[in-house]
Amino acid sequence: MTVADIVLLKRYLLHLDDFSKIQTLHADLNEDKKVNGIDLALLRQAIANQN
């Protein structure tokens, strides 16, 4: 996971880009069958905890 993933997820949430089915599965970090702001927050937290 990198900052580039945050950018991709933000663009998806703003409807600027589409995700493939596999990207959607990977982006659903809390596994609630939805990709939303919660997943973005979890991604940010995971990246912050890498360092």
C-alpha positions as CSV (number, residue, x, y, z in Angstrom):
1,M,0.0,0.0,0.0
2,T,1.2,3.4,-1.0
3,V,0.0,7.0,-1.2
4,A,-0.8,6.2,-4.9
5,D,-3.5,3.8,-3.6
6,I,-5.0,6.7,-1.6
7,V,-5.1,8.8,-4.8
8,L,-6.7,6.0,-6.8
9,L,-9.4,5.4,-4.1
10,K,-10.1,9.1,-3.8
11,R,-10.6,9.3,-7.6
12,Y,-12.9,6.3,-7.5
13,L,-15.0,7.8,-4.7
14,L,-15.3,11.1,-6.7
15,H,-16.5,9.1,-9.7
16,L,-13.5,10.1,-11.7
17,D,-12.2,6.6,-12.3
18,D,-13.8,3.1,-12.3
19,F,-12.4,0.1,-10.5
20,S,-12.3,-3.5,-11.9
21,K,-14.0,-6.1,-9.8
22,I,-10.7,-7.2,-8.3
23,Q,-9.8,-3.6,-7.5
24,T,-13.2,-3.2,-5.8
25,L,-12.5,-6.3,-3.7
26,H,-9.1,-5.0,-2.6
27,A,-10.4,-1.5,-1.9
28,D,-13.1,-2.8,0.5
29,L,-10.8,-2.9,3.5
30,N,-13.5,-3.4,6.1
31,E,-15.2,-6.1,4.0
32,D,-18.7,-4.6,4.1
33,K,-19.3,-5.1,0.4
34,K,-19.1,-1.3,-0.2
35,V,-16.2,0.9,-1.1
36,N,-16.6,4.2,0.7
37,G,-14.9,6.9,2.9
38,I,-14.5,4.4,5.7
39,D,-12.2,2.3,3.4
40,L,-10.3,5.5,2.6
41,A,-9.8,6.2,6.3
42,L,-8.7,2.6,6.9
43,L,-6.2,2.8,4.0
44,R,-4.8,6.1,5.3
45,Q,-4.4,4.5,8.8
46,A,-2.7,1.4,7.3
47,I,-0.2,3.5,5.4
48,A,0.5,5.6,8.4
49,N,1.2,2.5,10.5
50,Q,3.7,1.1,7.9
51,N,6.3,3.7,9.0
